[in-house]
Amino acid sequence: MKIRAAVLEEFGAPLVVQEIELAEPKAGEVLVRLVACGVCHTDLYTASGADPSGYVPTVLGHEGAGVVESVGEGVSSVRPGDHVVTLFSPQCRECVHCKSARTNLCLAIREQQNQGYLPDGTTRLFRDGEPVRHFMGTSTFAEHTVMPEIALAKVNPEAPFEHACLFACGLSTGLGAAMNTAKVEAGSTCVVFGAGMVGLGAVAGCRLQGAERIIAVDLSPERLQLARGQGATETVVAGPDTVQQIVESTGGFGADYTFEATGRVHVMRQAVEAARMGWGLCTIAGVAGRGETLDIVPRFLITGRRVCGSSFGGVKGRDQVPDLVERYLAGEIDVEPFVSHRLTLDEVNHGFELMEAQDGIRSVIDFD
């Protein structure tokens, strides 16, 4: 079939919205009609050329929600008409990682996915007969996409697509960092560095876990106000004395849990140093630039602080994303404030511009 899609032709250049061909789904694959898709920083990161594992040409996009149109042989968990959220982090439910409660990093199709291919090592995207690679196994900057069954979460059709799509990446990453990775305890003190999509999700996750104090740190007063709406009890305008402020406000010890959601290594260091002596846990969810390293003074670790990373918030997508959507529908998570701009596919590059200007939290492409 012919579809319109936003293709990354050259690193550092605008995406080109054009007509390409999409082949039918093979065994274990699903054809999805996209209805909404968030414009995420990871898409911009790859488009800029900063991602050392990037490739061209490819159809970007991974924060999608849509409707199943057809399925390939052997697909049993979804059927035509189902509402689904795309998962760049799949869940086969069979590999050693999927069977463990300690990680969400499924191994089933990782190698092919990282190279821009579907599980059989080929692509369903073509232009003039030449293959175009998939991005993160999803390629949702397109009217339709073909994806592996194990990379789709079936969700409640009551959820608006423009809200459901945010659970495909940013929102679930933040919520899960607090709920799955850190396992924030009730009554604790938490600090979230960065009040973008992931950071705001972490604030909401800390609230849902029953944290007593939730301190949001950001440069933007507007974003800090949004953090208040998600449950932050205090806000701090970021600066060189941020760590000192936090330590002093916690009796000289630091916070029980800290979260980094900016991707900046100097902020990661602040998050480590703001964690409590004795048992503080720093969870890093931001993606740093190519070649960057994190410097930690060993004394901070020797005196009891711990550091961990969180990919997609430790969320096992097919099982847990539907549950998070249900909590949203029950009124526990306020998603509407996250949608700052509604764009068409032709305006995808404007979505990147808005992100670079830190204008709003999330631009969402509406395909209908």
C-alpha positions as CSV (number, residue, x, y, z in Angstrom):
1,M,0.0,0.0,0.0
2,K,1.0,3.6,-0.5
3,I,1.5,5.7,2.7
4,R,2.7,9.2,3.6
5,A,5.6,9.2,6.0
6,A,8.3,11.5,7.4
7,V,11.7,10.1,6.2
8,L,15.1,10.9,7.6
9,E,17.2,11.2,4.5
10,E,20.3,12.9,5.9
11,F,21.5,13.5,9.5
12,G,21.0,17.1,10.5
13,A,18.6,17.9,7.7
14,P,14.8,18.3,8.0
15,L,12.6,15.2,7.7
16,V,11.0,14.8,4.2
17,V,7.3,13.9,4.2
18,Q,6.8,11.8,1.1
19,E,4.9,8.9,-0.3
20,I,6.5,5.5,0.2
21,E,5.3,1.8,0.0
22,L,4.4,-0.4,2.9
23,A,4.3,-4.1,2.4
24,E,1.7,-6.4,4.1
25,P,2.5,-7.9,7.5
26,K,4.2,-11.3,7.6
27,A,3.8,-14.0,10.2
28,G,3.9,-12.5,13.7
29,E,3.4,-8.9,12.4
30,V,0.6,-6.4,12.5
31,L,-0.6,-3.6,10.3
32,V,-1.5,-0.5,12.4
33,R,-3.2,2.7,11.2
34,L,-1.7,5.5,13.2
35,V,-4.1,8.1,14.7
36,A,-1.7,10.0,17.0
37,C,2.0,10.2,17.6
38,G,4.1,12.2,20.0
39,V,7.2,14.0,18.9
40,C,9.8,12.7,21.3
41,H,13.4,13.9,22.0
42,T,14.7,10.5,21.0
43,D,13.5,11.2,17.4
44,L,15.3,14.5,17.4
45,Y,18.4,12.9,18.9
46,T,18.6,10.5,16.0
47,A,17.7,13.0,13.3
48,S,20.5,15.3,14.5
49,G,23.2,12.6,14.0
50,A,24.1,12.6,17.7
51,D,23.0,9.0,18.0
52,P,26.0,6.8,17.1
53,S,23.7,3.9,16.2
54,G,21.5,6.0,13.8
55,Y,21.0,5.1,10.1
56,V,19.4,6.5,7.0
57,P,17.1,6.4,5.2
58,T,14.5,5.6,7.9
59,V,11.0,6.6,9.0
60,L,11.3,8.1,12.4
61,G,8.7,8.1,15.2
62,H,8.0,5.7,18.1
63,E,5.4,7.3,20.4
64,G,2.3,6.1,18.6
65,A,-1.2,5.0,19.1
66,G,-3.6,3.6,16.5
67,V,-5.9,0.9,15.3
68,V,-5.1,-2.6,14.1
69,E,-6.1,-3.0,10.5
70,S,-4.8,-6.5,9.7
71,V,-2.6,-9.2,11.2
72,G,-0.2,-11.7,9.9
73,E,-0.2,-15.5,10.4
74,G,0.0,-16.6,14.0
75,V,-1.0,-13.3,15.6
76,S,-3.3,-14.0,18.5
77,S,-3.1,-11.2,21.1
78,V,-4.6,-8.4,18.9
79,R,-7.1,-8.4,16.1
80,P,-8.5,-5.8,13.6
81,G,-10.3,-3.0,15.3
82,D,-8.2,-3.1,18.5
83,H,-6.7,0.1,19.9
84,V,-3.0,-0.2,20.5
85,V,0.0,1.7,21.8
86,T,3.3,1.1,20.0
87,L,6.3,-0.3,22.0
88,F,9.8,0.5,21.1
89,S,10.6,-1.8,24.1
90,P,8.9,-5.1,23.2
91,Q,7.8,-7.9,25.4
92,C,7.9,-11.4,24.0
93,R,7.0,-13.0,27.4
94,E,9.3,-15.9,26.7
95,C,13.0,-14.8,26.8
96,V,15.0,-15.0,30.0
97,H,14.6,-11.2,30.6
98,C,10.8,-11.3,30.1
99,K,10.5,-14.1,32.6
100,S,12.5,-12.1,35.2
101,A,10.9,-9.4,37.3
102,R,14.3,-7.7,37.4
103,T,14.3,-6.1,33.9
104,N,12.0,-5.1,31.1
105,L,14.7,-5.4,28.4
106,C,13.3,-8.1,26.1
107,L,16.0,-9.9,24.1
108,A,13.8,-11.5,21.4
109,I,14.2,-9.1,18.5
110,R,16.8,-6.7,19.9
111,E,19.6,-7.2,17.3
112,Q,17.3,-6.8,14.3
113,Q,15.5,-3.9,15.8
114,N,18.7,-2.0,16.5
115,Q,19.7,-2.4,12.8
116,G,16.4,-1.0,11.6
117,Y,14.8,-4.3,10.6
118,L,11.8,-6.4,11.6
119,P,12.4,-9.8,13.3
120,D,13.1,-11.6,10.0
121,G,15.9,-9.2,9.2
122,T,14.1,-7.4,6.4
123,T,12.0,-4.2,6.1
124,R,8.3,-3.6,5.1
125,L,9.1,0.0,4.0
126,F,10.2,0.7,0.4
127,R,10.8,3.7,-1.9
128,D,11.1,3.0,-5.7
129,G,11.8,-0.6,-4.8
130,E,14.6,0.2,-2.5
131,P,14.3,-0.6,1.3
132,V,13.8,2.1,3.9
133,R,14.7,1.0,7.4
134,H,12.4,1.0,10.4
135,F,13.2,3.1,13.5
136,M,13.1,1.5,17.0
137,G,10.9,-1.2,15.5
138,T,8.1,1.3,15.2
139,S,8.3,4.0,12.5
140,T,5.2,5.9,13.6
141,F,5.8,9.2,11.7
142,A,3.6,7.5,9.1
143,E,0.0,7.0,8.2
144,H,0.4,3.2,8.7
145,T,3.1,1.0,10.0
146,V,3.9,-2.7,10.3
147,M,5.2,-3.9,13.6
148,P,5.8,-7.1,15.5
149,E,2.9,-8.4,17.6
150,I,5.2,-8.4,20.7
151,A,5.7,-4.6,20.3
152,L,2.1,-3.6,20.6
153,A,0.1,-3.1,23.8
154,K,-3.7,-3.4,23.5
155,V,-5.4,-0.6,25.4
156,N,-8.9,0.5,26.4
157,P,-10.6,2.1,23.4
158,E,-12.0,4.7,25.8
159,A,-8.6,6.4,26.0
160,P,-8.2,9.2,23.4
161,F,-5.4,8.4,21.0
162,E,-3.6,11.8,21.6
163,H,-3.3,10.8,25.3
164,A,-2.7,7.1,24.9
165,C,0.3,7.7,22.6
166,L,2.2,9.4,25.4
167,F,2.3,6.1,27.2
168,A,4.3,4.7,24.3
169,C,7.5,6.4,25.6
170,G,7.8,9.5,27.7
171,L,5.0,9.2,30.2
172,S,5.5,5.5,30.9
173,T,9.3,6.1,31.3
174,G,8.7,8.7,34.0
175,L,6.0,6.9,35.8
176,G,7.9,3.6,35.7
177,A,11.1,5.1,36.9
178,A,9.4,6.0,40.2
179,M,7.1,3.0,40.4
180,N,9.1,0.1,38.9
181,T,12.8,1.0,39.0
182,A,13.1,3.0,42.2
183,K,10.0,1.6,43.9
184,V,9.5,4.8,45.8
185,E,8.2,4.1,49.3
186,A,5.3,5.9,50.9
187,G,6.3,8.8,53.1
188,S,9.6,9.3,51.4
189,T,11.2,12.5,50.0
190,C,11.9,12.6,46.3
191,V,13.6,15.1,44.0
192,V,13.0,15.1,40.2
193,F,15.6,16.9,38.1
194,G,13.9,18.1,34.9
195,A,10.2,18.8,34.3
196,G,9.8,17.7,30.8
197,M,7.6,14.8,29.7
198,V,9.7,12.2,31.6
199,G,10.3,14.3,34.7
200,L,6.6,15.2,35.0
201,G,5.8,11.5,34.7
202,A,8.3,10.8,37.5
203,V,6.6,13.4,39.7
204,A,3.2,11.7,39.1
205,G,4.8,8.3,39.8
206,C,6.2,9.5,43.1
207,R,2.7,10.9,44.0
208,L,1.0,7.6,43.1
209,Q,3.6,5.8,45.3
210,G,2.6,7.9,48.3
211,A,5.8,10.1,48.6
212,E,5.4,12.8,51.3
213,R,7.7,15.4,49.7
214,I,8.2,15.7,45.9
215,I,10.7,18.5,44.9
216,A,10.7,19.4,41.2
217,V,13.8,21.1,39.8
218,D,13.9,22.9,36.4
219,L,15.0,26.1,34.8
220,S,11.5,27.0,33.6
221,P,8.9,28.4,36.1
222,E,6.2,27.3,33.6
223,R,7.3,23.7,33.8
224,L,7.6,23.9,37.5
225,Q,4.0,25.0,37.7
226,L,3.0,21.9,35.6
227,A,5.0,19.8,38.1
228,R,2.8,21.2,40.9
229,G,-0.2,20.0,38.9
230,Q,1.3,16.5,38.8
231,G,1.9,16.3,42.6
232,A,5.1,18.3,43.3
233,T,4.9,19.7,46.8
234,E,7.9,22.0,46.3
235,T,9.8,23.5,43.3
236,V,13.3,24.7,42.9
237,V,14.6,26.9,40.0
238,A,17.8,25.0,38.9
239,G,21.1,26.6,39.6
240,P,24.7,25.9,40.8
241,D,23.5,25.7,44.4
242,T,20.7,23.3,43.8
243,V,22.3,20.4,45.6
244,Q,23.1,22.6,48.6
245,Q,19.5,23.7,48.7
246,I,18.2,20.2,48.7
247,V,20.6,18.9,51.3
248,E,19.9,21.8,53.6
249,S,16.1,21.3,53.2
250,T,16.5,17.6,54.2
251,G,18.3,18.1,57.5
252,G,21.7,17.9,55.9
253,F,21.2,14.3,54.5
254,G,19.7,14.6,51.0
255,A,16.6,13.0,49.4
256,D,15.6,9.3,49.7
257,Y,15.0,9.2,46.0
258,T,16.3,11.4,43.2
259,F,15.5,11.2,39.5
260,E,17.4,12.6,36.5
261,A,15.3,13.4,33.4
262,T,17.3,15.9,31.4
263,G,20.0,13.8,29.7
264,R,22.7,16.3,30.9
265,V,25.6,14.7,32.7
266,H,26.2,17.6,35.0
267,V,22.6,17.3,36.2
268,M,23.1,13.5,36.6
269,R,25.9,14.4,39.0
270,Q,23.7,16.8,40.9
271,A,21.1,14.0,41.2
272,V,23.7,11.7,42.7
273,E,25.0,14.3,45.1
274,A,21.4,15.2,46.2
275,A,20.6,11.6,47.2
276,R,20.5,10.8,50.9
277,M,23.6,9.7,52.7
278,G,23.1,6.1,53.9
279,W,20.4,4.9,51.5
280,G,19.6,7.4,48.8
281,L,18.9,6.0,45.4
282,C,19.5,8.1,42.2
283,T,17.6,6.8,39.1
284,I,18.9,8.1,35.8
285,A,16.3,8.1,32.9
286,G,17.8,10.8,30.7
287,V,19.9,9.9,27.6
288,A,23.3,11.6,27.5
289,G,25.0,12.7,24.3
290,R,27.5,10.6,22.4
291,G,30.8,10.2,24.2
292,E,29.7,11.9,27.4
293,T,30.6,10.3,30.7
294,L,29.3,10.7,34.2
295,D,31.8,11.7,36.9
296,I,30.9,10.5,40.4
297,V,33.0,11.2,43.5
298,P,33.5,7.7,45.0
299,R,32.9,9.1,48.5
300,F,29.2,9.6,47.6
301,L,28.9,5.9,46.9
302,I,30.9,4.7,49.8
303,T,28.6,6.7,52.1
304,G,25.6,4.7,51.0
305,R,24.2,6.3,47.9
306,R,23.3,4.1,44.9
307,V,22.8,4.8,41.2
308,C,20.7,3.0,38.7
309,G,19.5,3.4,35.2
310,S,16.0,3.1,33.9
311,S,14.9,2.2,30.3
312,F,11.2,2.8,29.5
313,G,10.7,3.0,33.3
314,G,11.3,-0.7,33.7
315,V,7.8,-1.1,32.2
316,K,6.9,-4.5,30.6
317,G,4.9,-2.9,27.8
318,R,2.3,-5.4,26.8
319,D,1.4,-6.2,30.5
320,Q,1.8,-2.8,32.2
321,V,1.0,-0.1,29.6
322,P,-2.6,-1.1,29.6
323,D,-2.7,-0.9,33.4
324,L,-1.2,2.6,33.3
325,V,-3.8,3.7,30.7
326,E,-6.5,2.3,33.0
327,R,-5.1,4.4,35.9
328,Y,-5.3,7.5,33.6
329,L,-8.9,6.7,32.7
330,A,-9.7,6.3,36.5
331,G,-8.5,9.9,37.0
332,E,-5.2,9.1,38.8
333,I,-3.0,10.6,36.1
334,D,-3.8,14.0,34.4
335,V,-2.5,13.6,30.9
336,E,-4.2,16.6,29.1
337,P,-1.6,19.2,30.4
338,F,1.2,17.3,28.6
339,V,-0.3,17.9,25.1
340,S,1.1,21.3,24.2
341,H,0.7,21.4,20.4
342,R,-1.4,19.4,17.9
343,L,0.3,19.1,14.5
344,T,-0.2,17.5,11.2
345,L,2.4,15.1,9.7
346,D,3.5,17.8,7.4
347,E,4.4,19.9,10.5
348,V,6.7,17.3,12.0
349,N,9.8,19.4,11.6
350,H,8.0,22.2,13.5
351,G,7.5,19.8,16.3
352,F,11.3,19.5,16.5
353,E,11.7,23.3,16.5
354,L,9.2,23.6,19.4
355,M,11.1,20.9,21.3
356,E,14.4,22.7,20.8
357,A,12.8,26.0,22.0
358,Q,11.4,24.1,25.0
359,D,8.0,25.4,24.0
360,G,5.5,23.2,25.8
361,I,5.9,19.5,26.9
362,R,4.8,17.4,24.0
363,S,3.7,18.1,20.4
364,V,1.3,15.4,19.1
365,I,0.8,14.6,15.4
366,D,-2.9,14.0,14.6
367,F,-3.4,11.7,11.5
368,D,-7.2,12.0,11.4
